[in-house]
Amino acid sequence: MNPAAAMNKSVELISELQKYYSQVEEIKRDAQDLVKGLSEAQFNWRPSPATWSIGECLEHLNVTARLYWPLMAEAINGARVNGWFSNGPYKRTWLGSLIIRTTEPPVRMKFKAPRRFRPPADMPMNQVLSQFVAFQDRLLDLIRDANGVDLGRPKIQSPGTKLIKLTLGQSFGLMTAHERRHLWQARQIKDDPNFPA
């Protein structure tokens, strides 16, 4: 944990960040509950060749974290260096709000993941889950680091496309919505009538 996170751990989070913090804790518990008792075969089972397994859903979230977390850390640090502090309300872009709404489950619109976000198949369950939990803990650190920063000023460009830039606050919103989306997808796989016993 960096010094800013250590300092912010004892400080009460502003309400928007507290909301994201609670969501990440719930996402972490949900993922652990989802894979509890699964075999490697169940974890890597695909309902069809065109769909992902539970393991691929979680590894996709790990891949996303590897690409996004450094950008978010950089945005937080840049805001502190530039003196961009505020306890809200924060600016939001209409596009960011729309993207977050369409990302939330239940899934109504499907998107093909860009190549760099696609997960490898048949990853070991313990490896995928332990990395997922570590990334959630890192996201909790980032949320604490952002406490007091103006969440509407720093902009983060999507590593998937140069066309999308979100505010720091909307980036937290998108991350949690995206994680819920793929955990929902993984639950649909587990509930599939053909899911192996």
C-alpha positions as CSV (number, residue, x, y, z in Angstrom):
1,M,0.0,0.0,0.0
2,N,1.4,3.4,-0.9
3,P,1.7,6.2,1.7
4,A,-1.4,8.1,0.4
5,A,-3.5,4.9,0.8
6,A,-2.1,4.3,4.3
7,M,-2.9,7.9,5.2
8,N,-6.4,7.7,3.7
9,K,-7.2,4.4,5.3
10,S,-8.0,6.1,8.6
11,V,-9.9,9.0,7.0
12,E,-13.6,8.6,6.2
13,L,-14.2,8.2,2.5
14,I,-16.5,10.7,0.8
15,S,-19.9,9.1,0.0
16,E,-19.3,8.4,-3.7
17,L,-16.1,6.6,-3.0
18,Q,-17.6,4.8,0.0
19,K,-20.3,3.5,-2.4
20,Y,-17.6,2.1,-4.8
21,Y,-15.6,0.7,-1.8
22,S,-18.6,-1.3,-0.6
23,Q,-19.4,-2.5,-4.1
24,V,-15.8,-3.8,-4.6
25,E,-16.0,-5.6,-1.3
26,E,-19.3,-7.2,-2.4
27,I,-17.8,-8.1,-5.8
28,K,-14.9,-9.8,-4.1
29,R,-17.2,-11.9,-1.9
30,D,-19.5,-12.7,-4.9
31,A,-16.6,-14.0,-6.9
32,Q,-15.3,-16.2,-4.1
33,D,-18.8,-17.5,-3.5
34,L,-19.2,-18.2,-7.2
35,V,-16.2,-20.5,-7.5
36,K,-16.5,-22.2,-4.1
37,G,-16.6,-25.9,-4.5
38,L,-16.0,-25.8,-8.3
39,S,-13.7,-28.3,-10.0
40,E,-11.2,-27.2,-12.6
41,A,-13.4,-28.8,-15.3
42,Q,-16.5,-26.8,-14.1
43,F,-14.4,-23.6,-13.8
44,N,-13.2,-24.0,-17.4
45,W,-16.5,-25.4,-18.9
46,R,-17.9,-23.4,-21.9
47,P,-21.6,-23.6,-22.8
48,S,-20.6,-23.3,-26.4
49,P,-17.4,-22.7,-28.4
50,A,-18.4,-19.1,-28.9
51,T,-18.9,-18.3,-25.2
52,W,-16.6,-17.9,-22.3
53,S,-16.2,-20.1,-19.2
54,I,-16.5,-18.9,-15.7
55,G,-12.7,-18.9,-15.6
56,E,-12.5,-16.8,-18.8
57,C,-15.0,-14.3,-17.3
58,L,-12.8,-13.8,-14.2
59,E,-9.6,-13.8,-16.2
60,H,-11.0,-11.1,-18.5
61,L,-11.6,-9.0,-15.4
62,N,-7.9,-9.6,-14.4
63,V,-6.7,-8.6,-17.9
64,T,-8.9,-5.4,-17.6
65,A,-7.4,-4.6,-14.2
66,R,-3.8,-5.0,-15.5
67,L,-4.6,-2.5,-18.2
68,Y,-6.8,0.0,-16.2
69,W,-5.3,0.1,-12.7
70,P,-2.0,1.9,-13.7
71,L,-4.0,4.5,-15.7
72,M,-6.2,5.1,-12.7
73,A,-3.2,5.4,-10.3
74,E,-1.6,7.8,-12.7
75,A,-4.8,10.0,-12.8
76,I,-5.0,10.1,-9.0
77,N,-1.3,11.0,-8.6
78,G,-1.6,13.6,-11.4
79,A,-4.6,15.2,-9.6
80,R,-2.7,15.4,-6.4
81,V,0.3,17.0,-8.1
82,N,-2.0,19.5,-9.9
83,G,-3.8,20.4,-6.7
84,W,-7.2,19.1,-8.0
85,F,-9.1,18.6,-4.8
86,S,-12.8,18.6,-4.1
87,N,-15.4,16.7,-2.1
88,G,-18.0,17.1,-4.9
89,P,-20.2,17.4,-6.7
90,Y,-18.2,16.2,-9.6
91,K,-18.4,16.8,-13.4
92,R,-19.6,13.8,-15.4
93,T,-19.7,13.2,-19.1
94,W,-22.9,12.1,-20.7
95,L,-21.0,9.4,-22.7
96,G,-19.5,8.0,-19.5
97,S,-22.9,7.9,-17.8
98,L,-24.3,6.1,-20.9
99,I,-21.5,3.6,-21.0
100,I,-21.9,2.7,-17.3
101,R,-25.6,2.2,-17.7
102,T,-25.2,-0.1,-20.7
103,T,-22.5,-2.1,-18.9
104,E,-24.6,-2.9,-15.8
105,P,-26.2,-6.4,-15.7
106,P,-28.5,-7.9,-16.6
107,V,-26.8,-7.8,-20.0
108,R,-29.0,-6.2,-22.7
109,M,-26.3,-5.2,-25.2
110,K,-23.4,-7.5,-26.0
111,F,-20.0,-6.1,-27.0
112,K,-17.1,-8.0,-28.4
113,A,-14.0,-7.6,-26.2
114,P,-11.1,-6.0,-28.1
115,R,-8.3,-8.5,-28.7
116,R,-6.0,-7.2,-25.9
117,F,-8.9,-7.8,-23.3
118,R,-9.6,-11.4,-24.4
119,P,-8.6,-14.0,-21.7
120,P,-6.7,-17.1,-22.4
121,A,-8.6,-20.4,-21.9
122,D,-8.1,-23.1,-19.3
123,M,-6.3,-21.1,-16.7
124,P,-5.9,-22.8,-13.2
125,M,-8.7,-21.8,-10.9
126,N,-6.5,-20.9,-7.9
127,Q,-4.3,-18.7,-10.0
128,V,-7.2,-16.8,-11.6
129,L,-9.1,-16.3,-8.3
130,S,-6.0,-15.3,-6.3
131,Q,-5.1,-12.7,-8.9
132,F,-8.7,-11.5,-9.0
133,V,-8.8,-11.0,-5.2
134,A,-5.4,-9.2,-5.3
135,F,-6.7,-6.9,-8.0
136,Q,-9.8,-6.1,-6.0
137,D,-7.6,-5.2,-3.0
138,R,-5.6,-2.9,-5.3
139,L,-8.8,-1.3,-6.4
140,L,-9.8,-0.7,-2.8
141,D,-6.3,1.0,-2.4
142,L,-7.0,3.2,-5.4
143,I,-10.4,4.2,-4.0
144,R,-8.7,5.2,-0.7
145,D,-6.0,7.1,-2.7
146,A,-8.6,9.1,-4.6
147,N,-10.3,10.4,-1.4
148,G,-10.3,14.2,-1.5
149,V,-9.3,14.3,-5.2
150,D,-11.7,16.0,-7.7
151,L,-13.1,12.9,-9.3
152,G,-14.5,15.0,-12.2
153,R,-11.2,16.6,-13.4
154,P,-8.7,13.8,-14.3
155,K,-9.7,12.0,-17.5
156,I,-8.7,8.4,-18.3
157,Q,-8.5,7.2,-21.8
158,S,-9.8,3.7,-22.4
159,P,-7.0,1.3,-23.2
160,G,-9.5,-0.3,-25.6
161,T,-10.2,2.7,-27.8
162,K,-9.0,6.3,-28.1
163,L,-12.6,7.4,-28.6
164,I,-13.6,7.0,-25.0
165,K,-12.4,9.2,-22.1
166,L,-14.0,9.0,-18.7
167,T,-13.6,11.1,-15.6
168,L,-11.8,9.4,-12.7
169,G,-15.1,9.0,-10.8
170,Q,-16.8,7.5,-13.8
171,S,-13.9,5.1,-14.2
172,F,-14.6,3.7,-10.8
173,G,-18.3,3.4,-11.8
174,L,-17.4,1.6,-15.0
175,M,-15.0,-0.8,-13.3
176,T,-17.5,-1.9,-10.7
177,A,-20.3,-2.1,-13.4
178,H,-18.0,-4.1,-15.7
179,E,-17.1,-6.5,-12.9
180,R,-20.8,-7.1,-12.0
181,R,-21.6,-7.7,-15.7
182,H,-19.1,-10.5,-16.0
183,L,-19.9,-12.0,-12.6
184,W,-23.5,-12.0,-13.8
185,Q,-22.4,-13.7,-17.0
186,A,-20.4,-16.3,-15.0
187,R,-23.5,-17.0,-12.8
188,Q,-25.5,-17.7,-16.0
189,I,-22.9,-20.3,-17.0
190,K,-23.2,-21.9,-13.6
191,D,-27.0,-22.0,-13.8
192,D,-26.9,-23.5,-17.3
193,P,-28.8,-26.8,-17.3
194,N,-25.9,-28.5,-19.0
195,F,-23.4,-27.3,-16.5
196,P,-21.3,-30.4,-15.5
197,A,-22.1,-32.0,-12.2
